Amino acid sequence: MTALPTAFDTEQARFNMIEQQVRPWEVLDPQVLALLGEVKREDFAPAVHKALAFVDMDLPLTQPAVEGQCMLSPRVEARMVQDLQLQATDKVLEIGTGSGFSAALMARLAQEVLSLEIDPALASKARTHLMQAGVNNVDVRQADAAANDFAACRAAAPFNAILLSGSVTEVPASLLQLLAVGGRLIAITGDEPMMRATLVTRTSDTAFHTTQPWDTVAPRLLNFPQASRFNF
């Protein structure tokens, strides 16, 4: 097992993460930057990878590693949370709880977070991480979010914000219907070697505005519908 650095080294590593990785990636919201200093990322990382919690990489959450079950890199998690522009009254849906770190950040900015995780063991660990961090406004549920046209989260809709903690080929229209008017969804869409962060805002009952402000690559979320590659 890799030992965690000393407290001094840990704080230096946290500072370096914020200043050398996150801020240069246009994460400039002072609230988000402050949270990265307050919410202890290393406490959400797997025990064998705690020393890597501040490194610019995706961390596997299982041993052996399983596709789609990882802690996204600090800059990607921070940028996604920032771009949602969360408000204190927002109700948030997260698909892919993972470690629980993104949920912890969003919980500090929003009123409540419903976070769905397909893997029972990861859901249990995330609940423990959040409880130990004193976060009490996140409801982690074990569920296949995409199953039966998002039935697991439909009853709790509408949401002011939705975050997909992994990549999908495209955002399903049925998921967008769970947004309130004025609500925002952020996801990483497309295929390797280049994917796009996709930010969708519901502007009316029938209209949506989409932007793709930055590029990245992220592991796939499990069981999301695949886009058709054929046009008829």
URHUSUL-V454239 format. One record per backbone hydrogen bond with DSSP energy under -0.5 kcal/mol. CO is the residue of the C=O (numbers start at 0). NH is the residue of the N-H. E is the energy in kcal/mol with one decimal. If there is no record, write none. Layout:
# URHUSUL-V454239
co->CO nh->NH e->E
co->CO nh->NH e->E
This chain:
# URHUSUL-V454239
co->5 nh->9 e->-2.9
co->6 nh->10 e->-2.2
co->7 nh->11 e->-2.0
co->8 nh->12 e->-2.7
co->9 nh->13 e->-2.3
co->10 nh->14 e->-2.3
co->11 nh->15 e->-2.7
co->12 nh->16 e->-2.3
co->13 nh->17 e->-2.2
co->14 nh->18 e->-2.7
co->15 nh->19 e->-2.9
co->15 nh->20 e->-0.6
co->16 nh->20 e->-1.5
co->16 nh->21 e->-2.3
co->17 nh->22 e->-3.1
co->21 nh->24 e->-1.2
co->21 nh->26 e->-1.2
co->22 nh->25 e->-1.4
co->25 nh->27 e->-1.0
co->28 nh->32 e->-2.5
co->29 nh->33 e->-2.2
co->30 nh->34 e->-2.2
co->31 nh->35 e->-1.9
co->32 nh->36 e->-0.9
co->33 nh->36 e->-0.7
co->33 nh->37 e->-1.1
co->34 nh->38 e->-3.4
co->37 nh->39 e->-0.6
co->38 nh->40 e->-1.1
co->39 nh->42 e->-1.3
co->40 nh->43 e->-1.6
co->40 nh->44 e->-0.8
co->45 nh->48 e->-2.1
co->46 nh->49 e->-0.9
co->48 nh->51 e->-2.0
co->49 nh->52 e->-1.6
co->51 nh->54 e->-1.7
co->54 nh->56 e->-2.2
co->57 nh->59 e->-0.5
co->58 nh->70 e->-3.0
co->65 nh->68 e->-2.2
co->67 nh->69 e->-0.9
co->68 nh->60 e->-2.2
co->68 nh->61 e->-0.5
co->69 nh->71 e->-0.7
co->70 nh->58 e->-2.4
co->72 nh->76 e->-2.4
co->73 nh->77 e->-2.5
co->74 nh->78 e->-2.2
co->75 nh->79 e->-2.4
co->76 nh->80 e->-2.2
co->77 nh->81 e->-2.5
co->78 nh->82 e->-2.6
co->79 nh->83 e->-1.0
co->80 nh->83 e->-0.6
co->80 nh->85 e->-0.5
co->81 nh->84 e->-1.8
co->86 nh->89 e->-1.9
co->89 nh->91 e->-0.5
co->89 nh->110 e->-1.8
co->89 nh->111 e->-1.5
co->90 nh->159 e->-2.2
co->90 nh->160 e->-1.4
co->91 nh->113 e->-3.0
co->92 nh->162 e->-2.7
co->93 nh->95 e->-0.6
co->93 nh->115 e->-2.6
co->94 nh->164 e->-2.3
co->96 nh->99 e->-2.0
co->99 nh->103 e->-2.0
co->100 nh->104 e->-2.1
co->101 nh->105 e->-2.6
co->102 nh->106 e->-2.5
co->103 nh->107 e->-1.1
co->104 nh->107 e->-0.6
co->104 nh->108 e->-0.6
co->105 nh->108 e->-1.1
co->105 nh->109 e->-2.3
co->111 nh->91 e->-2.5
co->112 nh->114 e->-0.6
co->112 nh->138 e->-3.0
co->113 nh->93 e->-2.9
co->114 nh->140 e->-2.7
co->115 nh->95 e->-3.2
co->115 nh->96 e->-0.9
co->116 nh->142 e->-1.6
co->117 nh->119 e->-0.6
co->118 nh->122 e->-2.4
co->119 nh->123 e->-2.2
co->120 nh->124 e->-2.3
co->121 nh->125 e->-2.7
co->122 nh->126 e->-2.1
co->123 nh->127 e->-1.9
co->124 nh->128 e->-2.7
co->125 nh->129 e->-2.7
co->126 nh->130 e->-2.5
co->127 nh->131 e->-2.7
co->128 nh->132 e->-1.6
co->129 nh->134 e->-2.8
co->130 nh->133 e->-1.5
co->133 nh->135 e->-0.7
co->136 nh->112 e->-2.2
co->137 nh->139 e->-0.7
co->138 nh->114 e->-2.6
co->138 nh->140 e->-0.6
co->140 nh->116 e->-2.4
co->140 nh->142 e->-0.7
co->142 nh->144 e->-1.1
co->143 nh->146 e->-1.4
co->145 nh->148 e->-0.9
co->146 nh->150 e->-1.7
co->149 nh->152 e->-1.0
co->149 nh->153 e->-1.0
co->150 nh->154 e->-0.7
co->152 nh->155 e->-0.6
co->152 nh->156 e->-0.5
co->153 nh->156 e->-1.2
co->158 nh->179 e->-2.8
co->159 nh->183 e->-2.1
co->160 nh->92 e->-2.5
co->161 nh->185 e->-2.5
co->162 nh->94 e->-2.5
co->162 nh->164 e->-0.7
co->163 nh->165 e->-1.6
co->165 nh->187 e->-0.9
co->166 nh->220 e->-2.6
co->167 nh->189 e->-1.2
co->169 nh->171 e->-0.6
co->171 nh->174 e->-0.8
co->171 nh->175 e->-1.5
co->172 nh->176 e->-1.2
co->174 nh->177 e->-1.7
co->175 nh->178 e->-1.7
co->177 nh->157 e->-0.6
co->177 nh->158 e->-2.6
co->179 nh->182 e->-2.7
co->182 nh->201 e->-2.5
co->183 nh->161 e->-2.1
co->184 nh->199 e->-2.9
co->185 nh->163 e->-2.1
co->186 nh->188 e->-0.6
co->186 nh->197 e->-3.9
co->187 nh->167 e->-2.3
co->188 nh->195 e->-2.6
co->190 nh->193 e->-1.2
co->193 nh->190 e->-0.6
co->194 nh->215 e->-1.7
co->195 nh->188 e->-3.0
co->196 nh->198 e->-0.5
co->196 nh->213 e->-0.5
co->197 nh->186 e->-1.9
co->197 nh->199 e->-0.6
co->198 nh->210 e->-2.3
co->199 nh->184 e->-2.6
co->200 nh->202 e->-0.8
co->200 nh->208 e->-3.0
co->201 nh->181 e->-3.5
co->206 nh->202 e->-1.5
co->206 nh->203 e->-1.5
co->208 nh->200 e->-2.9
co->210 nh->198 e->-2.8
co->213 nh->196 e->-3.2
co->215 nh->194 e->-1.8
co->218 nh->166 e->-3.2
co->220 nh->223 e->-0.7
